[in-house]
Amino acid sequence: MTSLNSNEDATLDRSGALEVRLATSAREVEEAQRLRYEIFYREMSARPSPEVAASGRDFDEYDPMCEHLLVVDHEDGGKIVATYRLMTSEGAARSKGFYTAGEYDISAMLRVRAGQKLLELGRSCVLKPYRTGPTMQLLWRGLLVYLLRYDIALMFGCASLPGTDPKALALQLSYLHHFHMTTEPERVRALPDRYVPMNLMAKEEIDTAEALRSLPPLIKGYIRMESSIGDGAVIDHQFGTTDVFVYLPVAGANPRWLRHLKKKVAGAA
């Protein structure tokens, strides 16, 4: 199991009463899992397994090998209001690999990036009253501190659009396909039995401003950071979503956003 962090190195950043930090105890991990359950299964109507439903926590076999990024509200008794699951290359090596490999063929990416430190992002969720710009910025700032602290070269993972009908998401999927596709030779492609085409509209038919506006905030944030997208979407019927693969080499991230986040982190120190 991944060792939990000491309290001394857990805090990544703060903003007012909110703190972004790494979980330091099994209890905090369980609280993050309860938050995930509340959002994924109660709010978004995902379908839990009997074990998950009985526990009231969203958990799987990957959780013990991951670190858990938390946003804590100290004005509400230290309540966890947002979370992100982080899987490093070392964690993946100790388990059955990366979660993303269940939806995408990531072998080309792993081959090109051999020897580099990779970070898989997943299970991101924010309690509804906290879905604001400041909270999302704090999450990104905490993530930036983590990337710099551990010298991460590449972030990646699956990000979700609501719904399981690709035709209803034609604008968003086509926009991502035409304007943000990952280049070869490390392009990731959805597994053959799960592959859903994203090229549902001609490039010249796409209203790019409307497409960007209509993306979920998390995917919009990734795009603004200069992330690119894998080939093909995947329908996740358990969670009621359409997933896309997000790929972000840290060295290629939008320098303006990096400067902005670094300035905010420095100002909070």
Residue pairs with C-beta under 8 A, 6 or more apart in sequence:
1 64
1 65
2 64
2 65
2 66
2 67
2 91
2 94
4 22
4 23
4 24
4 25
4 26
4 29
5 22
5 23
5 24
5 67
6 24
7 24
9 22
10 21
10 22
10 23
10 24
11 19
11 20
11 21
12 20
12 21
12 22
12 69
12 141
12 142
12 143
12 145
12 146
13 19
13 20
13 138
13 141
13 142
13 145
13 264
13 265
13 268
14 20
14 268
15 134
15 137
15 138
15 268
17 73
17 74
17 75
17 76
18 71
18 72
18 73
18 74
18 81
18 134
18 135
18 138
19 71
19 72
19 74
20 69
20 70
20 71
20 72
20 138
20 139
20 141
20 142
21 69
21 70
21 72
21 142
22 67
22 68
22 69
22 70
22 146
23 29
23 32
23 67
23 68
23 69
23 70
28 68
28 70
28 80
29 63
29 68
30 57
31 80
32 68
32 70
32 80
32 83
33 57
33 58
33 59
33 63
34 56
34 57
35 80
35 81
35 82
35 83
35 125
35 127
36 57
36 58
36 83
36 123
36 125
37 48
37 52
37 56
37 57
37 58
38 127
39 125
39 126
39 127
39 128
40 46
40 58
40 125
40 239
41 47
41 48
41 52
41 53
41 58
43 128
44 162
44 239
44 240
45 240
46 238
46 239
46 240
47 237
47 238
47 239
47 240
48 58
52 58
52 59
58 123
60 99
61 95
61 96
62 85
62 87
62 95
62 96
62 99
62 122
63 85
64 95
65 87
65 91
65 92
65 94
65 95
66 85
66 86
66 87
66 91
67 85
67 86
67 88
67 91
68 83
68 84
68 85
68 86
69 83
69 84
69 85
69 86
69 139
69 142
69 143
69 146
70 80
70 82
70 83
71 80
71 81
71 82
71 83
71 126
71 130
71 135
71 138
71 139
71 142
72 78
72 79
72 80
72 81
73 79
73 81
73 130
81 126
81 127
81 129
81 130
81 135
82 125
82 126
82 127
82 130
82 135
82 139
83 123
83 124
83 125
84 121
84 122
84 123
84 124
84 139
84 143
85 121
85 122
85 123
85 124
86 119
86 120
86 121
86 146
87 98
87 99
87 119
87 120
87 122
88 117
88 118
88 119
88 120
88 150
88 152
89 116
89 117
89 118
89 119
92 98
92 118
92 120
98 106
98 120
99 120
99 122
99 157
99 158
100 106
100 120
100 122
100 156
100 157
100 158
100 245
103 158
103 190
103 191
103 194
103 234
103 236
103 243
103 245
104 158
104 188
104 189
104 190
104 191
104 230
104 232
104 234
104 245
105 188
105 189
105 190
105 191
106 156
106 188
108 185
108 186
108 187
108 188
109 154
109 156
109 186
109 187
109 188
109 247
110 118
111 186
112 185
112 186
113 153
113 154
113 186
116 153
116 154
117 150
117 151
117 152
117 153
117 154
118 152
118 153
118 154
118 155
118 156
119 146
119 147
119 150
119 152
119 154
119 155
119 156
120 155
120 156
120 157
121 143
121 155
121 156
121 157
121 246
122 157
122 158
124 139
124 159
124 218
126 135
126 136
126 139
131 217
136 217
136 218
136 221
137 261
137 264
140 221
140 261
141 261
141 264
141 265
141 268
143 155
144 258
144 261
144 262
144 265
145 265
146 152
147 155
147 250
152 250
153 249
153 250
153 251
154 247
154 248
154 249
154 250
155 246
155 248
155 250
156 188
156 245
156 246
156 247
156 248
157 245
157 246
158 234
158 243
158 244
158 245
158 246
159 216
159 218
159 219
159 222
159 243
159 244
159 246
160 216
160 236
160 239
160 241
160 242
160 243
160 244
161 169
161 172
161 173
161 215
161 216
161 219
161 241
161 242
161 243
161 244
162 216
162 240
162 241
162 242
163 169
163 240
163 241
163 242
164 235
164 236
164 237
164 240
164 241
164 242
166 173
166 196
166 197
166 198
166 200
166 233
166 235
166 242
167 200
169 233
169 242
170 200
170 201
171 201
171 206
171 207
171 210
171 211
171 214
172 211
172 214
172 215
173 198
173 200
173 233
173 242
173 244
174 198
174 199
174 200
174 201
174 203
174 206
174 211
175 206
175 208
175 211
175 212
175 215
176 198
176 219
176 223
176 229
176 244
177 198
177 199
177 229
178 199
178 203
178 206
179 203
179 206
179 208
180 223
180 227
180 228
180 229
181 187
181 228
181 229
181 230
181 231
182 188
182 228
182 229
182 230
182 231
182 245
182 247
183 228
187 230
187 231
188 230
188 231
188 245
188 247
189 195
189 230
189 231
189 232
190 196
190 230
190 231
190 232
190 233
190 234
190 245
191 234
194 232
194 234
194 235
195 232
195 234
196 232
196 233
196 234
196 235
196 242
197 232
197 233
198 229
198 231
198 232
198 233
198 244
212 220
212 223
215 223
219 244
219 246
222 246
222 248
224 254
224 257
225 248
225 253
225 254
225 257
226 248
226 252
226 253
226 254
226 257
227 246
227 247
227 248
228 246
228 247
228 248
229 244
229 245
229 246
229 247
230 244
230 245
230 246
230 247
233 242
233 243
233 244
234 242
234 243
234 244
235 241
235 242
235 243
236 242
236 243
